Amino acid sequence: MRIIELTSLKDGSKIYINIECIGHFYEAKEEISYGRVGTPKHTSVGTTTHNNGGFKVKETSKEILKLIETSRGI
């Protein structure tokens, strides 16, 4: 099992995810609501073990790929 550490967009806490359970990840643009930033730019990471829409994290897709490569020793 290989784990990566990501940062929650919601409160800055750490999220630890087994890379073998990542089903998808994609970057989402910031959402504007009533002239304010409702949700800042983030990356959504979904797992194969839950169908809850995934985790919103601060790391970019490139940073996540780098973490995955590093955890595999590539």
The first five atom37 places (N, CA, C, CB, O) and aatype in JSON, in Angstrom:
{
  "aatype": [12, 1, 9, 9, 6, 10, 16, 15, 10, 11, 3, 7, 15, 11, 9, 18, 9, 2, 9, 6, 4, 9, 7, 8, 13, 18, 6, 0, 11, 6, 6, 9, 15, 18, 7, 1, 19, 7, 16, 14, 11, 8, 16, 15, 19, 7, 16, 16, 16, 8, 2, 2, 7, 7, 13, 11, 19, 11, 6, 16, 15, 11, 6, 9, 10, 11, 10, 9, 6, 16, 15, 1, 7, 9],
  "atom_mask": [
    [1, 1, 1, 1, 1],
    [1, 1, 1, 1, 1],
    [1, 1, 1, 1, 1],
    [1, 1, 1, 1, 1],
    [1, 1, 1, 1, 1],
    [1, 1, 1, 1, 1],
    [1, 1, 1, 1, 1],
    [1, 1, 1, 1, 1],
    [1, 1, 1, 1, 1],
    [1, 1, 1, 1, 1],
    [1, 1, 1, 1, 1],
    [1, 1, 1, 0, 1],
    [1, 1, 1, 1, 1],
    [1, 1, 1, 1, 1],
    [1, 1, 1, 1, 1],
    [1, 1, 1, 1, 1],
    [1, 1, 1, 1, 1],
    [1, 1, 1, 1, 1],
    [1, 1, 1, 1, 1],
    [1, 1, 1, 1, 1],
    [1, 1, 1, 1, 1],
    [1, 1, 1, 1, 1],
    [1, 1, 1, 0, 1],
    [1, 1, 1, 1, 1],
    [1, 1, 1, 1, 1],
    [1, 1, 1, 1, 1],
    [1, 1, 1, 1, 1],
    [1, 1, 1, 1, 1],
    [1, 1, 1, 1, 1],
    [1, 1, 1, 1, 1],
    [1, 1, 1, 1, 1],
    [1, 1, 1, 1, 1],
    [1, 1, 1, 1, 1],
    [1, 1, 1, 1, 1],
    [1, 1, 1, 0, 1],
    [1, 1, 1, 1, 1],
    [1, 1, 1, 1, 1],
    [1, 1, 1, 0, 1],
    [1, 1, 1, 1, 1],
    [1, 1, 1, 1, 1],
    [1, 1, 1, 1, 1],
    [1, 1, 1, 1, 1],
    [1, 1, 1, 1, 1],
    [1, 1, 1, 1, 1],
    [1, 1, 1, 1, 1],
    [1, 1, 1, 0, 1],
    [1, 1, 1, 1, 1],
    [1, 1, 1, 1, 1],
    [1, 1, 1, 1, 1],
    [1, 1, 1, 1, 1],
    [1, 1, 1, 1, 1],
    [1, 1, 1, 1, 1],
    [1, 1, 1, 0, 1],
    [1, 1, 1, 0, 1],
    [1, 1, 1, 1, 1],
    [1, 1, 1, 1, 1],
    [1, 1, 1, 1, 1],
    [1, 1, 1, 1, 1],
    [1, 1, 1, 1, 1],
    [1, 1, 1, 1, 1],
    [1, 1, 1, 1, 1],
    [1, 1, 1, 1, 1],
    [1, 1, 1, 1, 1],
    [1, 1, 1, 1, 1],
    [1, 1, 1, 1, 1],
    [1, 1, 1, 1, 1],
    [1, 1, 1, 1, 1],
    [1, 1, 1, 1, 1],
    [1, 1, 1, 1, 1],
    [1, 1, 1, 1, 1],
    [1, 1, 1, 1, 1],
    [1, 1, 1, 1, 1],
    [1, 1, 1, 0, 1],
    [1, 1, 1, 1, 1]
  ],
  "atom_positions": [
    [[0.85, -1.17, 0.0], [0.0, 0.0, 0.0], [0.89, 1.23, 0.0], [-0.97, 0.0, 1.22], [1.84, 1.33, 0.78]],
    [[0.58, 2.17, -0.89], [1.32, 3.43, -0.97], [0.37, 4.58, -0.73], [2.03, 3.58, -2.36], [-0.67, 4.7, -1.39]],
    [[0.72, 5.43, 0.21], [-0.13, 6.52, 0.65], [0.49, 7.86, 0.25], [-0.35, 6.46, 2.16], [1.7, 8.05, 0.36]],
    [[-0.35, 8.79, -0.21], [0.11, 10.16, -0.43], [-0.67, 11.08, 0.51], [-0.08, 10.6, -1.92], [-1.79, 10.78, 0.93]],
    [[-0.06, 12.19, 0.84], [-0.67, 13.18, 1.73], [-1.11, 14.38, 0.91], [0.32, 13.61, 2.85], [-0.31, 14.98, 0.19]],
    [[-2.4, 14.73, 1.02], [-2.96, 15.88, 0.33], [-3.55, 16.83, 1.36], [-4.04, 15.45, -0.71], [-3.72, 16.47, 2.52]],
    [[-3.86, 18.05, 0.93], [-4.37, 19.08, 1.83], [-5.81, 19.41, 1.48], [-3.5, 20.35, 1.76], [-6.12, 19.77, 0.34]],
    [[-6.69, 19.29, 2.46], [-8.11, 19.57, 2.27], [-8.33, 21.04, 1.95], [-8.91, 19.17, 3.53], [-7.76, 21.91, 2.6]],
    [[-9.14, 21.31, 0.95], [-9.48, 22.69, 0.6], [-10.34, 23.32, 1.69], [-10.22, 22.73, -0.76], [-10.25, 24.52, 1.95]],
    [[-11.17, 22.52, 2.32], [-12.13, 23.01, 3.3], [-11.47, 23.63, 4.52], [-13.03, 21.89, 3.73], [-11.8, 24.76, 4.9]],
    [[-10.54, 22.9, 5.15], [-9.97, 23.4, 6.4], [-8.46, 23.27, 6.52], [-10.6, 22.68, 7.54], [-7.89, 23.54, 7.57]],
    [[-7.8, 22.85, 5.43], [-6.34, 22.74, 5.45], [-5.81, 21.51, 6.16], [0.0, 0.0, 0.0], [-4.6, 21.36, 6.33]],
    [[-6.7, 20.62, 6.59], [-6.25, 19.4, 7.26], [-5.65, 18.44, 6.23], [-7.43, 18.72, 8.02], [-5.84, 18.6, 5.02]],
    [[-4.93, 17.46, 6.73], [-4.28, 16.49, 5.86], [-5.24, 15.34, 5.52], [-3.0, 15.94, 6.52], [-6.0, 14.88, 6.38]],
    [[-5.18, 14.9, 4.27], [-5.95, 13.75, 3.8], [-4.93, 12.74, 3.29], [-7.01, 14.15, 2.68], [-4.06, 13.09, 2.5]],
    [[-5.03, 11.5, 3.74], [-4.11, 10.45, 3.32], [-4.88, 9.48, 2.44], [-3.48, 9.73, 4.54], [-5.88, 8.9, 2.86]],
    [[-4.39, 9.3, 1.21], [-5.09, 8.47, 0.23], [-4.15, 7.4, -0.31], [-5.65, 9.33, -0.92], [-3.02, 7.68, -0.69]],
    [[-4.66, 6.17, -0.34], [-3.95, 5.06, -0.97], [-4.0, 5.29, -2.48], [-4.58, 3.66, -0.56], [-5.08, 5.37, -3.05]],
    [[-2.84, 5.39, -3.12], [-2.82, 5.71, -4.56], [-3.5, 4.64, -5.41], [-1.39, 5.9, -5.03], [-3.96, 4.93, -6.51]],
    [[-3.56, 3.43, -4.9], [-4.19, 2.35, -5.67], [-5.72, 2.46, -5.65], [-3.77, 0.99, -5.12], [-6.4, 1.76, -6.4]],
    [[-6.25, 3.34, -4.81], [-7.71, 3.54, -4.72], [-8.17, 4.83, -5.4], [-8.14, 3.54, -3.27], [-9.35, 5.16, -5.34]],
    [[-7.25, 5.56, -6.04], [-7.65, 6.78, -6.74], [-8.34, 6.39, -8.04], [-6.42, 7.71, -7.01], [-7.74, 5.73, -8.89]],
    [[-9.58, 6.8, -8.18], [-10.34, 6.49, -9.39], [-10.21, 7.59, -10.44], [0.0, 0.0, 0.0], [-10.2, 7.31, -11.64]],
    [[-10.11, 8.83, -9.98], [-9.97, 9.96, -10.9], [-9.52, 11.19, -10.12], [-11.3, 10.25, -11.64], [-9.65, 11.25, -8.9]],
    [[-8.99, 12.15, -10.84], [-8.76, 13.48, -10.28], [-8.75, 14.48, -11.41], [-7.43, 13.54, -9.48], [-8.3, 14.19, -12.52]],
    [[-9.26, 15.67, -11.11], [-9.33, 16.72, -12.12], [-9.33, 18.08, -11.44], [-10.59, 16.56, -13.02], [-9.76, 18.21, -10.29]],
    [[-8.84, 19.08, -12.15], [-8.82, 20.43, -11.62], [-10.14, 21.13, -11.94], [-7.62, 21.23, -12.21], [-10.68, 21.01, -13.04]],
    [[-10.64, 21.86, -10.95], [-11.89, 22.61, -11.11], [-11.59, 24.1, -10.96], [-12.96, 22.16, -10.07], [-10.79, 24.5, -10.12]],
    [[-12.24, 24.89, -11.8], [-12.06, 26.34, -11.73], [-12.75, 26.9, -10.5], [-12.6, 27.02, -13.01], [-13.61, 26.24, -9.9]],
    [[-12.36, 28.11, -10.12], [-13.04, 28.76, -9.0], [-14.48, 29.04, -9.37], [-12.31, 30.06, -8.59], [-14.8, 29.32, -10.53]],
    [[-15.35, 28.98, -8.38], [-16.76, 29.24, -8.6], [-17.11, 30.59, -7.98], [-17.64, 28.1, -7.99], [-16.82, 30.85, -6.81]],
    [[-17.73, 31.44, -8.78], [-18.13, 32.77, -8.33], [-19.62, 32.73, -7.98], [-17.84, 33.86, -9.42], [-20.44, 32.26, -8.76]],
    [[-19.95, 33.22, -6.79], [-21.33, 33.25, -6.34], [-21.62, 34.63, -5.75], [-21.6, 32.12, -5.31], [-20.99, 35.03, -4.77]],
    [[-22.57, 35.33, -6.32], [-22.95, 36.67, -5.86], [-21.76, 37.63, -5.82], [-23.58, 36.59, -4.47], [-21.6, 38.41, -4.89]],
    [[-20.92, 37.54, -6.85], [-19.79, 38.44, -6.97], [-18.59, 38.09, -6.09], [0.0, 0.0, 0.0], [-17.61, 38.84, -6.06]],
    [[-18.65, 36.98, -5.39], [-17.55, 36.54, -4.52], [-17.09, 35.15, -4.94], [-17.97, 36.54, -3.04], [-17.83, 34.39, -5.58]],
    [[-15.87, 34.84, -4.57], [-15.37, 33.49, -4.83], [-16.03, 32.55, -3.84], [-13.79, 33.42, -4.72], [-15.74, 32.59, -2.64]],
    [[-16.93, 31.69, -4.33], [-17.61, 30.72, -3.47], [-16.7, 29.55, -3.15], [0.0, 0.0, 0.0], [-16.6, 29.14, -1.99]],
    [[-16.05, 29.03, -4.17], [-15.1, 27.93, -4.01], [-13.88, 28.27, -4.84], [-15.72, 26.54, -4.44], [-14.0, 28.46, -6.05]],
    [[-12.69, 28.35, -4.23], [-11.49, 28.65, -5.01], [-11.09, 27.49, -5.92], [-10.33, 29.0, -4.07], [-11.59, 26.37, -5.78]],
    [[-10.18, 27.76, -6.84], [-9.65, 26.73, -7.74], [-9.11, 25.59, -6.89], [-8.54, 27.31, -8.68], [-8.45, 25.82, -5.88]],
    [[-9.4, 24.35, -7.3], [-8.97, 23.19, -6.52], [-8.9, 21.96, -7.43], [-9.93, 22.95, -5.33], [-9.23, 22.03, -8.61]],
    [[-8.48, 20.86, -6.85], [-8.48, 19.58, -7.55], [-9.42, 18.65, -6.81], [-7.05, 18.99, -7.65], [-9.38, 18.57, -5.58]],
    [[-10.24, 17.95, -7.54], [-11.15, 16.97, -6.95], [-10.54, 15.58, -7.16], [-12.58, 17.06, -7.59], [-10.21, 15.21, -8.28]],
    [[-10.4, 14.83, -6.07], [-9.81, 13.49, -6.12], [-10.88, 12.49, -5.69], [-8.53, 13.39, -5.2], [-11.35, 12.54, -4.55]],
    [[-11.25, 11.59, -6.6], [-12.25, 10.57, -6.29], [-11.59, 9.23, -6.05], [0.0, 0.0, 0.0], [-10.56, 8.91, -6.65]],
    [[-12.18, 8.46, -5.17], [-11.63, 7.13, -4.88], [-12.58, 6.05, -5.41], [-11.4, 6.94, -3.35], [-13.77, 6.29, -5.62]],
    [[-12.03, 4.88, -5.63], [-12.82, 3.76, -6.14], [-13.66, 3.12, -5.05], [-11.91, 2.72, -6.77], [-14.54, 2.31, -5.34]],
    [[-13.4, 3.46, -3.8], [-14.1, 2.83, -2.69], [-15.35, 3.58, -2.26], [-13.17, 2.7, -1.52], [-16.16, 3.04, -1.5]],
    [[-15.55, 4.81, -2.73], [-16.72, 5.6, -2.37], [-17.25, 6.36, -3.58], [-16.39, 6.59, -1.24], [-16.48, 6.75, -4.47]],
    [[-18.53, 6.56, -3.62], [-19.15, 7.32, -4.7], [-19.71, 8.62, -4.12], [-20.27, 6.49, -5.41], [-20.9, 8.9, -4.23]],
    [[-18.83, 9.41, -3.49], [-19.28, 10.62, -2.81], [-18.81, 11.9, -3.51], [-18.79, 10.62, -1.38], [-18.92, 12.98, -2.94]],
    [[-18.31, 11.79, -4.72], [-17.86, 12.97, -5.45], [-16.41, 13.33, -5.22], [0.0, 0.0, 0.0], [-15.86, 14.17, -5.92]],
    [[-15.79, 12.7, -4.25], [-14.36, 12.9, -4.04], [-14.03, 13.96, -3.01], [0.0, 0.0, 0.0], [-14.9, 14.54, -2.37]],
    [[-12.74, 14.19, -2.88], [-12.2, 15.17, -1.94], [-11.74, 16.4, -2.71], [-11.04, 14.57, -1.11], [-11.15, 16.27, -3.78]],
    [[-12.0, 17.58, -2.18], [-11.5, 18.81, -2.77], [-10.19, 19.13, -2.07], [-12.54, 20.0, -2.63], [-10.15, 19.33, -0.86]],
    [[-9.1, 19.18, -2.87], [-7.78, 19.39, -2.29], [-7.08, 20.59, -2.95], [-6.92, 18.13, -2.44], [-7.46, 21.02, -4.04]],
    [[-6.07, 21.11, -2.26], [-5.34, 22.29, -2.73], [-4.3, 21.96, -3.78], [-4.68, 22.98, -1.57], [-3.97, 22.83, -4.59]],
    [[-3.77, 20.75, -3.79], [-2.72, 20.38, -4.75], [-3.26, 20.33, -6.18], [-2.11, 19.01, -4.37], [-4.42, 19.99, -6.4]],
    [[-2.4, 20.68, -7.13], [-2.79, 20.62, -8.54], [-2.62, 19.18, -9.05], [-1.93, 21.6, -9.4], [-2.04, 18.33, -8.37]],
    [[-3.15, 18.93, -10.24], [-3.01, 17.6, -10.84], [-1.54, 17.24, -11.03], [-3.73, 17.55, -12.2], [-1.14, 16.1, -10.79]],
    [[-0.73, 18.21, -11.45], [0.71, 17.95, -11.64], [1.38, 17.58, -10.32], [1.4, 19.17, -12.24], [2.21, 16.68, -10.28]],
    [[1.01, 18.27, -9.25], [1.59, 17.95, -7.93], [1.17, 16.56, -7.46], [1.17, 19.01, -6.89], [1.97, 15.84, -6.87]],
    [[-0.08, 16.2, -7.73], [-0.55, 14.86, -7.34], [0.19, 13.79, -8.13], [-2.07, 14.73, -7.58], [0.6, 12.78, -7.57]],
    [[0.36, 14.01, -9.43], [1.11, 13.04, -10.25], [2.54, 12.89, -9.73], [1.13, 13.48, -11.72], [3.07, 11.78, -9.69]],
    [[3.16, 13.99, -9.35], [4.52, 13.94, -8.81], [4.56, 13.15, -7.51], [5.07, 15.37, -8.58], [5.48, 12.35, -7.3]],
    [[3.57, 13.35, -6.63], [3.5, 12.59, -5.39], [3.33, 11.09, -5.66], [2.33, 13.1, -4.52], [3.94, 10.25, -5.0]],
    [[2.5, 10.76, -6.64], [2.29, 9.36, -7.0], [3.58, 8.75, -7.53], [1.16, 9.22, -8.06], [3.96, 7.65, -7.12]],
    [[4.26, 9.45, -8.42], [5.53, 8.95, -8.98], [6.56, 8.76, -7.88], [6.07, 9.92, -10.05], [7.27, 7.75, -7.87]],
    [[6.65, 9.71, -6.97], [7.61, 9.63, -5.87], [7.29, 8.44, -4.96], [7.62, 10.93, -5.07], [8.2, 7.75, -4.51]],
    [[6.02, 8.21, -4.7], [5.63, 7.11, -3.8], [5.93, 5.75, -4.43], [4.14, 7.2, -3.45], [6.11, 4.76, -3.71]],
    [[5.97, 5.7, -5.73], [6.27, 4.44, -6.43], [7.77, 4.24, -6.65], [5.54, 4.4, -7.78], [8.2, 3.17, -7.06]],
    [[8.54, 5.28, -6.38], [9.97, 5.16, -6.57], [10.38, 5.26, -8.02], [0.0, 0.0, 0.0], [11.45, 4.77, -8.39]],
    [[9.56, 5.9, -8.84], [9.87, 6.02, -10.29], [10.87, 7.15, -10.5], [8.57, 6.28, -11.12], [11.26, 7.42, -11.64]]
  ]
}
